[in-house]
Amino acid sequence: MSNPSDSARLAGTTAADRMVLDHGEAPGHPHRRDQGHQHDQSHDRGHGHGHGHGHGHDHDHDHTHDHAASRTTGAAHAHAESSCCAGDATLAFVEPVPSTNAPQARFRIDQMDCPTEERLIRDQLERRPGVDALYFNLLKRELTVVFDRTASAVDVSQRGEAVADTLRKLGMSPMPLADDNANAVPPPASHKRDVARLVAGGVLAAASEAAVWSGVPEHSPWVGAMVVIAILACGLPTLKKGWIALRHVTLNIHFLMSLAVIGAMFIGQWPEAAMVIVLFALSEKLEAASLTRARRAVEALMRLAPDHASVEQADGSWADVPAASLAIGARVRARPGERIAIDGVIEQGSSALNQASITGESVPVDKTIGDEVYAGSINESGLIVYRTNVAPGDTTLARIVRVVETAQQQRSPTQRFVDKFSRIYTPAVVLCALLVALVPPLAFGLAWSPWIYKALVMLVIACPCALVISTPVTVVSGLTAAARAGILIKGGAFLESGRLIRAVAVDKTGTLTRGEPRLTDVVPLGEASRDEMLTLAAALDSHTTHPIARAVVDGHTQAGLGALPSVTDFEALAGMGVKGRIGQALYYLGNHRLIESLGVCNANVEAELERLEAQARTAIVLASETQALAVLAVADTLREESREAIARLTQMGVRTVMLTGDNRATAQVIGQQAGVSEVRAEMLPEDKWQAVSALREAFGHVGMVGDGINDAPALAAADVGFAMGLTGTDSALETADVTLMDDDLRKLPAFLSLSKRSASVLRQNIAVALVIKAVFFSLAIAGLASLWMAVFADVGASLLVIANGMRLLRTKVA
C-alpha cells in the first residue's frame, strides 16, 4: 500500500463501486470513486491546542481515487514465454471477474486446473479481434472472456461459440455458464474409466520392466506389445497435449514429457518409456485431487448458507423456496437449529445466533427485533422472522467468498521470485539438455545413446511444476484458514507481508474503544436551560452519523424532550464541526478550533473543557455567532479485548501507536488503559497520514487499524491496512487489505502469526522444490538418475509441497 495508486482502495464505495470491487475491473480502466456525501471526520477529530474533539460531522467525504489498473491483471499479464508453468498470469491462480456491464462469455472448463492450460488458452485467445480481456479462476475452473463494448447480443453469441470451438481444438470441453448456474458446484465427473486405464497401464509397464529384469530381451514382441498398450492406455492425453503445445510453439510440461517418452522409445528404452508415462499420468491425477481439496475448502464457505428458505407467501402461509430466488424485502422464517439463508433484519422473535461463519467466533450472539442477521449463521434457540435486505449474491458471506476467490490477484514477493526463476530455469535446463545430447558425441566421439538418455532425464527435470504449484495452494490455504477465523485478507501479498510489520498505528474510537459513546454532560454557559441546549445540539447532530453525534441525539431521545426543531442551511465544517440555522439564528457545534475561529472562546469555556477532559471525556461546544452557549461531553469505554491484543503485539516485538483526533488528556487515559507504546492526539486525517509515513521510515513495514473510510489517508500510507468489520458500513469489506470481521482486535496478532506461518511454509516449499531439482540435475549429469526416477521425484516434490501448503487449512488462527 505504499504506492500512490493503492489509496484508491480506501475511499467509500457506491453500490456500483462495490460491484466492480467485488468482481474486479477491466484492465487499464482507471476507476474513479466519488462518494455521494462528504466526509471530514476521523471518528474523533482533534482541536488545535488541547480541547474539544474534532466533531467534523456528516462524513464530508469527497475523496477522488483512481484504481490502478495493475490491481486487476486481466489481459495485461507479462508471460514467461519459455516456462512450462510460469508467467505473471499463471501465478495469479485466481483473477478478478470483470464488471458485468461489459459483454462477456463465461465457461467452466474441467481440464483447466493448471497454469499450463491457462497459458495455452491465453496464446490462442488474447490477441483475437474483439476480445478485450481474459479472466481465469483456476480454483473454480472458470474462464471469462470480455468482448469489446460495441458487440451486439448476436456478436457475443457468435464470438462465444467461436471461443468454445477454439477451446475444443485445444483438447478441452468448455461448458457455457449463465447467471443461474455460475455459482453451482460442478458435479463430480466419473473417473472410473481413467482409473481403469491407469491401473492397466501401470500393471503392463511394471510387467515389461519385470520381464526385462528376468532376462526377456528388451525389444521382444511381448515387451513391445506391453509397452505400446501401456503408453496408449495412460499416455494418449499427454501425447495429444504435447502435440498441441508443439503446434503452438509452447514449451510446457506435456511437450517435455512427450519428447522424453518418444526419445526413450527411439534409443530403445521401451519399458522405461512406459513407466515414465504411467508415473506422469498418476502424478496428474494426484495433483488434481490435491487441488480439488483446496478448491473444496473455499467452496465449503459458500455452502454454509442453506439452499432453501421458509418464506412467507401473499396469503400468509409459509413455503420452502430456493434461497437464490429470494427478493429484497421477503419475510423469511428461521427455526431453532436452522441456518440463516440470507442477510436481513429481525422483525419478529429473538434468539441467540452462532455467527462463526462470518466472525470466526462460535459464542452465540443474542439477537432481537431490529438486529441484523447474516447468511450462514446458525439459529441456536428461538424462532425468528426476518426481512431480507440484500440480494442472494450480495450477502456478507457471498462477499467473503468472492474476496477469498479473487485475493491472489495481489502477487506476493514469493510469487514474484517464482515468476522470475521460472522464466530462466526451464529454457536454461532445456538448453543444457540439448548440449548434453550433442556435445559429447560430436566433440569427443562418444556414444549417442547414453548422452541422449541423460538429456531426456534433464528434460523431465526442466519443468518447475512443483515450484509453481506450491505457491497458489499455500496462499489459498492461508486465506481460507483466515476467513474461517473471521479474518478477511484481500490478497496473498498481504498474507505474506504481514510478518514484516514492526509497528501498528491504531485509531481510538471504534478500534480500541467500543465506538459507542454516551452523553455524560450538558453544561449551559448562560441563562438557557440544559434541555434547551441539548435540543439545539441534537437538532444539528441529527443530520450526521458520527458516533458522537449519535450519542448527543440518543441523549436527547432518552431525556424525552420531544421532537427536534428543523434545521436549514446545514453545513459540515471540515475538521471542526457543523453549523445550521434553527429558526432565525445560526448555530455552530464542534471542537475548540471551531470556537476559536468564531472568536467566542473565553476563560469559562477553557476551564470547562479542561475539567471534562481531565475525566477522559470528549467535549464539544455549542455556540451562536456571538457567544459560546454550552459545553457537551461524551464518554466511550475501552474494549475488554483491546488490552490483551496490545499485550500480545508487544510480546511479538510490535510497537503500538494510538492515533486519535481526540484531546490529549482523554487520549492519554485511554492509551494507558490499553497499554499502547505511544499516544498521539489531536490529529487530523492528514496528521495521521504523516504519522504513519514517519513510522514507516522509522520501522519499515507498518500496519494501520481504522474503520476503512475515515482513516483513508493513513490506511493508504500503511503497508497493510486493517478495518474493523461488522460494525462499519458495507464498504468495510472492500476498503482495507485485511478486515477483522467481529471487531475483535485480538485477531490482529492472530493475523501476524498466520502470516509468519504462511511465509515459513512458502520458504519450505521453495527449498524442497529447488533442492530436489538440483539433486536430480546433478544425478542426471553423472548418469546416476533414470527417467522413471526423475518423474517419480517430480511427482513426489509436487505432492509434498501441495500437502505442506495445505497444512495451513488445519491451522488454528487465534
Secondary structure, 3 states (H helix, E strand, C coil): CCCHHHHHHHCCCCHHHHHHHHHCCCCCCCCEEECCCCCCCCCCCCCCCCCCCCCCCCCCCCCEEECCHHHCCHHHCCCCCCCCCCCHHHHHCECCCCCCCCCEEEEEECCCCCHHHHHHHHHHHCCCCCEEEEEEECCCCEEEEEECCCCCHHHHHHHHHHHHHHHHHCCCCEEECCCCCCCCCCCCCCCHHHHHHHHHHHHHHHHHHHHHHCCCCCCCHHHHHHHHHHHHHHHHHHHHHHHHHHHCCCCCHHHHHHHHHHHHHHCCCHHHHHHHHHHHHHHHHHHHHHHHHHHHHHHHHHCCCCCEEEEECCCCCEEEEEHHHCCCCCEEEECCCCECCCCEEEEECCEEEECHHHHCCCCCEEECCCCEECCCCEECCCCEEEEECCCHHHCHHHHHHHHHHHHHHCCCHHHHHHHHHHHHHHHHHHHHHHHHHHHHHHHHCCCHHHHHHHHHHHHHHCCCHHHHHHHHHHHHHHHHHHHHCCEEECCHHHHHHHHHEEEEEEEHHHHHECCCCEEEEEEECCCCCHHHHHHHHHHHHCCCCCHHHHHHHHHHHHCCCCCCCCCEEEEEECCCEEEEEECCEEEEEECHHHHHHHCCCCHHHHHHHHHHHCCCCEEEEEECCCCEEEEEEEECCECHHHHHHHHHHHHCCCEEEEECCCCHHHHHHHHHHHCCCEEECCCCHHHHHHHHHHHHHHHCEEEEEECCCCCHHHHHHCCEEEEECCCCCCCHHHHCCEEECCCCCCHHHHHHHHHHHHHHHHHHHHHHHHHHHHHHHHHHHHCCCCHHHHHHHHHHHHHHHHHHHHHHHHCCCC
